[in-house]
Amino acid sequence: MTHLAQNAAGPGALDILLWVVLPYVALVLFAGGHVWRYRYDKFGWTTRSSQLHESRLLRIGSPLFHFGILVVLIGHVIGLLIPNSWTEAAGVSEHTYHVTAVVLGLIAGVSTLDGMAILIYRRRTVGPVFSATTRNDKLMYLMLAAALVLGLAATVAANVVDDGYDYRTTISPWFRSIFYLQPDPALMVGVPLLFQLHVISALALFAVWPFTRLVHMLTAPLGYLTRPYIVYRSRDTQLGSRATRRGWERVR
């Protein structure tokens, strides 16, 4: 398979740009963007829910998308952050891990894409929802769809068309080396093209993440646990099914 960058002499300038500079730019924008957004746009830190405009398609597409993307994220965390030596020490063979990851990844990826397709169809065909859609939303959907499609395409090409590709010997160590502050772009030189494109699309998505509605994924309603009850009082002069009486009434 054609590679985005393959140089027998080692990583070149393009490799340094893609696998050293770009990851740190994306990390700075991801972290700094969230801090900026929370400080200067707290009221915009929301999903801008459109459930009041339409709920039938939302009830189908939203669970498919959210549960699917949750499994996808968990799978990426395990595959990228946990070395294969750890899973083998836990009694999970490489073959078992590979088969499980491919099967669950394909199911979760297809579910996420199906859910996203339903949500995009809903957003395009329901007038009030479409009116509330911004250019920022369109860019977010495009970049998220690109990352998902490229990830599915890489998985299918490597494990269905070809004999398989063990990304935990190349992409995973490279990813961890970024957080060690010792990035090793040489690990990404021979990675298949679709995997490289998937990584680049994911980095681009994380770079714009803080400036989209995706920020709500990092929000948990912990304040509800300590927030006092809201007391509602009626302004009606008559409460209940009978008229109020004059004077004091006995309290039972």
C-alpha positions, 0 to 999 in steps of 0.5 A, spaced: 500 500 500 502 507 498 505 510 504 504 518 505 511 518 507 516 513 506 524 514 506 529 509 507 534 514 510 529 516 515 524 521 517 524 527 512 521 534 513 514 532 512 514 527 517 517 532 522 511 536 520 506 531 520 508 527 526 512 532 531 509 539 530 502 537 528 500 533 534 503 538 539 499 544 535 493 540 536 494 538 543 495 546 545 489 548 541 485 542 544 487 544 551 488 552 551 481 552 547 477 549 552 480 554 557 479 560 553 472 557 551 470 556 558 473 563 561 470 567 555 464 563 552 460 559 558 453 560 555 456 557 549 458 551 552 452 547 550 450 542 545 444 547 543 439 542 543 434 541 538 429 536 541 423 541 542 423 541 534 423 534 532 424 528 537 422 522 533 429 521 528 433 524 534 431 518 539 433 513 533 440 517 531 442 520 538 443 513 541 446 510 535 451 515 535 453 516 542 453 509 544 457 508 538 462 513 539 463 511 546 465 504 544 470 507 539 473 512 544 474 506 549 477 502 543 482 507 541 484 509 549 486 501 550 489 500 543 493 507 543 495 507 551 496 500 553 502 496 550 501 489 548 505 487 553 500 489 558 494 485 555 498 479 554 500 479 561 493 480 563 492 473 559 489 476 553 493 473 547 495 478 541 490 474 536 484 475 541 485 482 542 486 483 534 479 479 533 475 483 538 478 490 537 476 489 529 469 486 530 467 491 536 471 497 532 467 495 526 460 494 529 461 501 533 464 505 527 458 503 523 453 504 528 456 511 529 456 513 522 449 510 521 447 515 527 451 521 524 447 520 518 440 520 521 442 526 525 445 530 519 438 528 515 434 530 521 438 537 521 437 538 513 430 536 513 427 539 519 426 546 518 427 549 525 433 544 526 436 546 519 435 554 521 439 553 527 445 549 524 451 554 523 457 553 519 461 551 525 456 545 525 457 543 518 465 543 519 464 539 525 460 534 522 465 534 516 471 533 520 468 528 524 465 524 518 472 524 515 475 521 521 470 516 522 470 514 515 478 513 514 478 509 520 473 504 518 476 504 511 483 503 514 480 497 518 477 494 513 483 495 508 488 492 513 484 486 516 479 484 510 483 486 504 490 485 506 492 480 512 492 485 517 496 490 520 498 491 527 498 498 529 500 497 536 507 496 534 508 503 530 502 508 531 501 506 539 508 507 541 509 513 536 502 516 540 505 515 547 512 518 545 508 524 544 506 525 551 513 522 553 516 529 550 520 524 546 516 524 539 519 518 534 516 520 527 520 514 524 515 509 527 510 513 522 514 513 516 512 506 514 505 506 516 499 505 511 496 511 508 489 510 510 492 509 517 496 516 516 490 519 514 486 517 519 491 520 524 491 526 521 484 527 520 483 525 528 489 531 530 485 536 526 478 534 529 482 535 536 484 542 534 477 544 532 474 541 538 474 546 543 471 551 538 465 547 536 459 543 540 463 537 541 465 541 548 459 538 551 463 531 551 467 534 557 462 536 561 458 532 567 452 535 571 456 534 577 453 541 580 446 537 580 448 533 586 449 539 590 444 544 587 439 546 592 431 544 590 428 549 586 421 552 590 415 553 585 410 558 588 403 559 585 400 566 584 393 563 583 389 565 589 385 559 589 389 552 590 386 546 590 379 544 588 375 548 593 375 555 594 379 558 600 376 560 606 377 566 610 381 566 617 385 561 620 384 554 618 386 548 622 393 544 619 392 537 619 
